[in-house]
């Protein structure tokens, strides 16, 4: 099934939800334990309204779930695989950084060519 557009569109939507630094920070905090929007606002430095917008995106993509308890909503990750996905990407970034550092070290060892005077 080459080029299944629906499947790839869904993948893109999930990655788009993960592509915002504050949403990744929210995921990080929810990976520690469930939180209310107010708690997440304090932890991230965002307004509660802004946190709610980010949570809506994460919920729409199936990454976060809301458990209502009275007047409060307690947010949690839908699966440990959300954090596992973030960890895989983190490992990829670290590997790229290691490669870049190795290249920089090799380049630093190269003696620059000097022009000879005629």
N, C-alpha and C positions, 0 to 999 in steps of 0.2 A: 504494500500500500504506500506507494511513493507520494509524498507531498500531501498528506492528509491535513487540509487547512484548518479544520475544526480543532484537531488535536494540538497543532502547533499554536493556534490562537489561544487556546486555554493555557498552554505552557507560558506563552508570552504574558498573559494577564497575571499569572501567579508571580512570575519574575518581576513584572512591573510593580506589583504590590510590595515586593521585597526590595525594590530599587530606591527607596527613600531612607536616608540615614535615621530619621526620627522613628520610622516604622521599625527599622532594625533594632533601635534602642528599646522600643516598646516590647518587641519580641524577646529581647534579652531579659528584660525585667519579668516578663510573663514566664520565661523559662525557669526563673528562680521560684516563683509562686504566683498564685492568682492575685489580681489587684483590681481595685475599682478605678474608674476613670479619674477621680480626684487624686488617688494615690499616684497614678501614672503621671498626672499633670505635675505633681510635686517632684517626682523622680526625674522627669525629663525637662522641666522648666518651661513647658508649654502651657497654654491656657487649657482649661477643661474642654472648651468647645473645639479647639484644635486637636486635642487628643481624641475626642469623640469622632472627628472626621477621619483621622488615621485608623481608628479602630473599625470604623464602618468599611473602609477599604479592605482591611485585613479579614473582617468577617465575611464580606462579599466573596472573597477568594478562598474561603474555607480554612483560613489559617488560625483564626481566633474564634472562640465561642463565648457567649455571654450566659451566665447563670444568674437569673433574677432571684434576689433574696429580699423580700419586702420592697423598699423603695430603692435599693441599691442593685447595681449590676456588677457581678464579679466576673472579670474577664480571665480567660485561661487559653493556652494553646490547645488546638484541637488534637494534636498528636506530638509525641516526642520527635517525630520525623521532621517537623518544622525546624527545630534546633539542629538536628543532624544535617539538614540541608545547608543551614548557615555555617555549620562547622566544616563541611566539605568545601564551601566557597572560601572560608577563612584559610584552610590548608592550601588551596590553590593559590591564593594571594601570597601567602608566606613562601611557597615554592617559587613563585615569580620573583619575589623580593630577593630570595637567596640567589637565584640565577643572575639577577641584575647586579647584586653585590659582587658575585664572582667575576662577572664581566668587568666591573669597575676596577677590581683588584688587578686583573690581567692587564687592563689598559694602563693602569698606573705603573706597571712594571716595564712597559715598553719605553725604550729610550727614544726620545724624539730625534728625528733626522736633523742634521745641521747642514746648513749650506756651506760648501767649501769656497773659499775665496780663490779667484782665478789669478 
